[in-house]
Amino acid sequence: MIDILKQGLVITGIGMGLVFVMIFVLWGIMALLVWITNPKEKKVKKVEVLEEIDQDPAELDVPSIVLVEEEEYQRLAASIAVAYALKRPRPQSFSPAAQVEQSSGWLSVGRTQQLLSRNRGRNS
């Protein structure tokens, strides 16, 4: 009896050991695939700025900032809201023809039996 128990424990230990070994092997394979498939980072040379620009901002060719008034923001918000409302799908209304549907006689008999039976489930 003890020998059978020892043999069962050995087989259980070997099986559990193999499971954990395979988990670690699969983890290693996944880590290797991630390392292989990720793009390598290229070394970027940093360029230091050696001289500062001491120019007047008016001399630089920089576009000026256009100030937008409050009314422009309101118009823009309204146009975005209208565009969003037009893009959304409209809810479908139910037509009376779709609501009226003929059910089969078998279904009606089954529902009647279910309502009249004392058990609220399938009839046995």
C-alpha positions as a printed Julia matrix, in Angstrom:
124×3 Matrix{Float64}:
   0.0    0.0     0.0
   2.8    2.41    0.9
   4.65   1.55   -2.34
   1.6    2.44   -4.42
   1.24   5.74   -2.55
   4.96   6.54   -3.1
   4.64   5.69   -6.78
   1.58   7.98   -7.1
   3.41  10.84   -5.39
   6.44  10.39   -7.67
   4.25  10.43  -10.78
   2.4   13.51   -9.46
   5.69  15.3    -8.73
   7.06  14.49  -12.18
   3.85  15.7   -13.84
   3.76  18.96  -11.89
   7.47  19.5   -12.53
   6.95  19.05  -16.27
   4.06  21.52  -16.21
   6.18  24.21  -14.55
   9.18  23.49  -16.77
   7.01  23.89  -19.88
   5.53  27.14  -18.51
   9.05  28.55  -18.13
  10.05  27.28  -21.59
   7.01  28.96  -23.19
   7.76  32.15  -21.25
  11.32  32.1   -22.6
  10.1   31.53  -26.16
   7.66  34.45  -25.88
  10.37  36.73  -24.45
  12.69  35.72  -27.31
  10.01  36.43  -29.93
   9.27  39.83  -28.4
  12.98  40.66  -28.4
  13.36  39.56  -32.04
  10.24  41.27  -33.41
  10.56  44.66  -31.64
  12.27  47.29  -33.77
  15.74  48.2   -32.64
  16.22  51.71  -31.32
  18.61  53.69  -33.42
  21.18  55.81  -31.69
  20.46  59.45  -32.31
  23.28  61.91  -32.21
  22.52  64.87  -30.06
  23.31  68.18  -31.68
  24.2   70.97  -29.36
  23.24  74.52  -30.17
  26.48  76.45  -30.32
  25.2   79.94  -30.83
  22.13  81.76  -29.64
  20.03  83.78  -32.0
  19.9   87.38  -30.92
  17.34  88.7   -33.33
  14.27  90.77  -32.86
  11.11  88.63  -33.03
   9.66  91.07  -35.55
  12.53  90.25  -37.95
  11.86  86.51  -37.79
   9.47  85.04  -40.33
   6.96  83.65  -37.82
   3.23  83.76  -38.52
   1.31  85.86  -36.08
  -1.28  84.32  -33.78
  -4.81  85.0   -34.91
  -7.06  85.81  -31.98
 -10.53  84.34  -32.29
 -13.41  86.08  -30.63
 -16.01  84.45  -28.41
 -18.6   84.52  -31.22
 -16.27  82.55  -33.48
 -15.94  79.85  -30.83
 -19.71  79.65  -30.53
 -20.14  79.35  -34.29
 -17.46  76.67  -34.45
 -19.07  74.7   -31.6
 -22.49  74.94  -33.26
 -21.15  73.72  -36.6
 -19.41  70.77  -34.92
 -22.64  69.87  -33.09
 -24.65  69.97  -36.33
 -22.08  67.84  -38.15
 -22.12  65.31  -35.3
 -25.93  65.19  -35.26
 -26.08  64.62  -39.03
 -23.47  61.84  -38.85
 -25.24  59.84  -36.1
 -27.58  57.07  -37.3
 -31.24  57.83  -36.88
 -33.32  55.53  -34.7
 -35.54  53.21  -36.68
 -39.23  53.4   -35.98
 -41.28  50.27  -35.67
 -43.74  49.79  -38.46
 -47.17  48.34  -37.63
 -46.64  45.61  -40.22
 -43.55  44.38  -38.4
 -45.34  44.21  -35.05
 -48.23  42.07  -36.25
 -46.86  38.61  -36.76
 -48.76  35.36  -36.99
 -47.56  32.71  -34.55
 -47.88  29.02  -35.26
 -50.56  26.86  -33.72
 -47.98  24.65  -32.05
 -46.47  27.65  -30.28
 -49.89  28.81  -29.07
 -50.74  25.37  -27.69
 -47.39  25.15  -25.93
 -47.81  28.57  -24.32
 -51.34  27.7   -23.21
 -50.16  24.47  -21.61
 -47.38  26.31  -19.85
 -49.78  28.92  -18.46
 -52.3   26.34  -17.28
 -49.81  23.97  -15.7
 -48.95  24.2   -12.02
 -45.23  23.84  -12.72
 -43.7   26.96  -14.22
 -41.25  25.27  -16.48
 -41.19  22.5   -18.95
 -44.03  20.05  -18.69
 -42.95  16.55  -17.85
